[in-house]
Amino acid sequence: MPQLNENYLNIKQSYLFSEVARKTAAYQEANPDKPVIRLGIGDVTKPLASKVIDALHEGVDMLAHAETFKGYGPEQGYADTRASIADYYKRNGVDVDPDAIFISDGAKSDTGNITDIFGHDNTILIPDPVYPVYVDTNIMCGNYNIVYIDGNAENGFLPMPNFEQHADIIYLCSPNNPTGAAYNKEQLEIWVDYALKNDAVILFDSAYEAFISDPELPRSIYAIEGAKKCAIEFCSLSKTAGFTGTRCGYTVVPKELVFTASNGTEMSLNAMWNRRQSTKFNGTSYIVQHGAKVVFTEEGIAACSENIEYYKKNAKYIADTMTKLGINFYGGINSPYIWFECPNGMEAWECFDYLLENIQVVGTPGAGFGENGKNYFRLTAFGTYENTVEAMARFEKLFS
Ligand SMILES: *Cc1c(COP(=O)(O)O)cnc(C)c1O
């Protein structure tokens, strides 16, 4: 009998989305005449921009001819797609070396796989609440030295470092899933300063950077001086371009990230990640990378931003309703998420039942994202405008 990775025994079971689906289905079955509106969706709903569809078709056609056929590509991604991403960074005011960019099938894989290049005795800071992948992937490989950093009403769900507490690895997600809160430049400067003082690495998830329109909020950790010496950045086309089903992401591992091993050898994280990817990954499909290359052109970004603007209009509608009703909330401006405090002191699951039974609006209980979410609730902007308006009309009736 094989010895198993018993760390899996220690991963918390997440009943979040299955429980939401179960309760919603049971309610619908019992009340078939009451239409339910789903604002819990954590996935995009609008089709890909036609420019991107054209590029994907073109990619397929290239595979049909011997002269343009592609087999295995470079594990790091095609040079022109990486150059297109570097160009996008540049237009946003950040210089990134194309050799530091690794193209993948998404940010979930990369944020999860990055544990491969670190040891198991690190002190790891992880925000609470946050995207559950960071905690679960560390537990899976036996990294138990996790220190949760609290997001709460006092810090606007933007935890800051405690300089008395040492850390080796720091996960940050901004704009945050689930809270929608985004760090400003001064706050990220403090995090970079903290990381440099601790010789730590920041793992910065910027999956929602395309939702940032406030020029005061950095869209990349590399907008902060010194960040290339202490940060890896993960990003994705999922929310930027609607690639949740198409699958493409990218990770930036600057060559400046060099640390000394216990035997005195200098180890480059860029070289290690390259080795890791070349060993365990054979690259993202040529077709998808051909589409991705077009996403990051000026015209591509303009086309994709039409969908983002549509979602942001929904987000603003929800945020404005919360303001009108005097409900405390976070996000909703530079993010597709609205994270509100459950009214009347309700707990998250109690709030879920209350909304389902009284106004047939389904969202996501904050308790599923960490301890600090136990009195909060997440709504998303990924529904249709019409449904969003109708859901908010129901909120107004219930809470005013
Ligand atoms: C959606 C999301 C991602 C993107 O994951 P993909 O695998 O690229 O689809 C990454 N991080 C967070 C926090 C997300 O919410």
The ligand as an SDF file (V2000), in Angstrom:
LIG
                    3D

 15 15  0  0  0  0  0  0  0  0999 V2000
  -10.3510   34.2780  -10.8550 C   0  0  0  0  0  0  0  0  0  0  0  0
   -9.1130   34.3760  -10.0410 C   0  0  0  0  0  0  0  0  0  0  0  0
   -7.8740   33.9860  -10.5670 C   0  0  0  0  0  0  0  0  0  0  0  0
   -7.7570   33.5100  -11.9900 C   0  0  0  0  0  0  0  0  0  0  0  0
   -7.6240   32.1630  -12.0790 O   0  0  0  0  0  0  0  0  0  0  0  0
   -7.4700   31.4810  -13.4980 P   0  0  0  0  0  0  0  0  0  0  0  0
   -6.9260   30.1440  -13.1610 O   0  0  0  0  0  0  0  0  0  0  0  0
   -6.5120   32.3050  -14.2990 O   0  0  0  0  0  0  0  0  0  0  0  0
   -8.8260   31.4340  -14.1310 O   0  0  0  0  0  0  0  0  0  0  0  0
   -6.7480   34.1250   -9.7860 C   0  0  0  0  0  0  0  0  0  0  0  0
   -6.8150   34.6510   -8.5420 N   0  0  0  0  0  0  0  0  0  0  0  0
   -7.9760   35.0500   -8.0260 C   0  0  0  0  0  0  0  0  0  0  0  0
   -7.9840   35.6640   -6.6860 C   0  0  0  0  0  0  0  0  0  0  0  0
   -9.1710   34.9070   -8.7410 C   0  0  0  0  0  0  0  0  0  0  0  0
  -10.3290   35.2850   -8.1940 O   0  0  0  0  0  0  0  0  0  0  0  0
  1  2  1  0
  2  3  1  0
  2 14  2  0
  3  4  1  0
  3 10  2  0
  4  5  1  0
  5  6  1  0
  6  7  2  0
  6  8  1  0
  6  9  1  0
 10 11  1  0
 11 12  2  0
 12 13  1  0
 12 14  1  0
 14 15  1  0
M  END
$$$$
